[in-house]
């Protein structure tokens, strides 16, 4: 199956959602001496992928499932350039075959979607122990939401919970991917991929690592990333209370310490 251009665009670190400003906790780990070279960076990324990566991907996939009835197979983008030029579907492509089954299990009206997304938001909040990380997730969600509303204004972003600070980033990502016509597994892949690539890029800047070796490291983690995404996509069928809750207490503590720094290169 060909990879969708929209999947590549949404997974791209240059997508205007502010991900480049965050190190995924790596800056604090470097300062504490826990990450100092390529080998320790790899260990850090594996730990991040199997904790925050799994949890974020599962919640993004669950939000995608909730959003599908409102999004259809794809939602009209603000500028339907491809259609006007006669090149393909205006929103990229229809959803994957599994989406039809997802749609039959998802809430069909706005009130039900709002309730389902509010439950997801509350459960993800409970899984994010550090107040600093909760604030970062909501801040990134606001940035992603601005991009989503500009590109897919008809998507059901109004159903996201009106929580102080906005909705958590994985929920916004799930709605964005549903609007783009991506499948649930593709949505989880975008989420899992983002948890490691941002930190890997930060490693180049913080440690002066060879960018070619860092990219080779990411290639080596590709199977683990795909497996994590597949696990997350399967888990999205569960009630919010039973979604993955993998935790990293040291990362939570480090995030709180990092938030007190007066001088830092990354926001988190």
N, C-alpha and C positions, 0 to 999 in steps of 0.2 A: 504494500500500500504506500503510495507516495506521501511524503511529508507535506503537510499544508504550509503554505507561505505564511498564513496567519499564526500558526503555531510558532514558527520561527520568529515572527515579529513580536509576539507577546512574550516569548522567552528571552528576547534580546535585551541585554543590559542597557541599551540605548533607548528603550521604550521610555517615554517621559513620565516615569512614576517615582523618580527620586532614589532608586535602589543603589545608585553609584555612591550615595552619601553614607552608606552603612557598611560596616565590616562584618556583620553577623557575629559580633562578640570577639573577633580575632584581635582587634587592637588591645583589648584588655588582656587577652591570653598572651600576646607577645610581651606586653609590659610586665606580666607576672613571670615570664620566663618559661611558660608551658609550651610555647611554639617558638622555635628558633631556626628551623631549617625545613627542607622539603619533607623529610620523613615525619616530623612532628606536625607539619601542616596537613599531611595526609590523614594522620590520626584524628586531628581536629575536625576535618571535613567529614570523615566517616561518622564520628560521633554526632556531628550536627545533622547529617542527613538522616540518621536513624532515630533521632529525637525530634527536634524542631521540624525537620524535613518531613517526616512521616505524619506528624500531627497537622502541620499546615496543609499538606497535600490532601489528607483525608477531609479536612474541613472545606477546602476549596472544592473537592469533588462532591461533597454533600450539598454545598450551596449551588453548584452547577445542576445537580438533580432537582433541587427545589425550583430553580429558575426556568427549566426547560419548557414547561407549557406556555409561559409568557413569551419566550424567545422564538418558539418554533424551531425549525431547522437552522435558521440564521436570521439575524435582525438587520434591517436596512441600515447601512452606514450613513453618516451625514453627507458624504460626498461619494456618490455611486459612480466613480470614474470608470471602473472596469466595465460596467454595464453600458455606459454611454459610448464607450469605445468598442463595444462588441466583444469584450474579452472576459468571458467567465461570469460567474455568479457575483452580484454586487457585494456580498459580504464574505466572499472567499469560496465557500463550498457548503453543501448540506452537512448536517451532523452525521456522525458515524452510525452504522446500523443499530448498535446497542442503545442509542438514544431513544428509540421508540419505546423500548421497555422501560427505560428510566422515566419517560414522560408519563406512562400509565400509573406510576407510583408516586408522582409528585403532586403537590397541591395545585389546584387549577385556578384559584382566584386570588386576588391581591391580598385579602385579609388573611387567608390561610398561608400564603407565602410569607407575609410579614411575621406571622406567629412562628413559622418554621425557622426563618432566618434569625429571629430574636432568640430562639432556643439555642441555635448554633452559636450565636454571638456570646451568650451567657456561658455556654459550656467551654468555649475556647478561652474566655476570660478566666474561668476557673482553672484551666490548664496552664495559664501563663502566670506563674507565681510572682515574678518580679514586677513591681509597678512600672519600672523603667521600660521593660519589654512590652508591657501592655500599652504604654503610651506610644512606643515606637510602632507597634503593629497598627494602631489606629491612625497614627500620622501617615504611615505608608498607605493605609487604606484610603485616606482622604486624597492623597496625591494620585493614586491609581483611579479613584472615582472621577477626578477631574478629567483625566484622559478618556475614560470610558464614556462619560457623558458627551464629550466633544465628538467622539468617533461614532458611537451608537446611541443617539439620543432617545430612541424608542425602547431601549432595554429597561427592564423593571427595577432600575436603581432606587426608585422611590420606595420600594418595599424593604430596603435595608433598614435595620433598627436605627432609630434616632438617638443613639447613645451619646453621652458626652464625649466629644473627641471624634465621633464618627464610628463606623463599623470597622471590625478587624480586617486586615488586608486579605487573608485567604477568602473571606466571604465575598469581598468585592471582586477578587480574581475569579471566583467561580461564576459570578454573574457575567463578568466580562467575557470569559471563555464561552459561556453558553450563547451570548450574543454573537460571538464570532463564528459559531457553528462548530466548535471543537467538541470532541467526544469527552466523556468523563475521564477516561484514562489519559487523554492528551492534556486535560486540565490538571490532573494530578502530576503529570510529567513536568509541566511548566512550573508548578509550585515547588516540586522537589528540586528541579534543576536550579531554580533561583536561590535556594538555600545554600548551595555550594559554590556557585560561580561568583557571587558577590564577595564571599569570604576569600576565595582563591585569588581574585583580582586584588583584593586588599593586601594579600600576602606579598604580592609583587612590590607594592608601594611601601609596605611597612618593613619588609625584610630585605628588599633588594634582590629577590630571587629571580632566577632566569625565567622569563615569561614562557619560553618554549618548554622548559621542564615542568612548569606549572600546568600548561595545557596538556602535556603528556600525562600528568597526574590525573587531570579531569577525565581524559580518555579512559584511563584505567578504572575510574569510578563509574563509568557509564552504565555497566550492567547493574551495579548496586542501585544507581539512581532509577533505572527502569524498573527494577524489582520493587523498590520502595514505592514508586508510583502505582504499580499494579496492586500492591497490598492496600494502599490508600484508597484506590478506586473501588476495590471489593468491600472495604470497610464502610464506604459511604452509604451502603444500604442499611446499616444499623441505626438505631435511634441515636440522637445526639449524645445521650448519656453514656453510650457504649463505644463511641469513637475512640481511636487511639489516644493515650494519655502519657506517652513516653516523656520523661522529664530529665533535665540536666541541672541539678541543684548548683553545681559550681558555676555554670554559665549564668544562672540567675543572680548569684552573689556578685559575680564579676560585672554584670550589667548595672547593678546598683552602684558599685564602686565607680565604674566608668562614667556614670551620669553625674558624678560629683566633680569630675575633672574640669578645671578652668581652661586648660589647653588640650585639645585633642584634634586628630586629623579627621575622624569619622564621627557621625552623630550617634552611632551605636556600634 
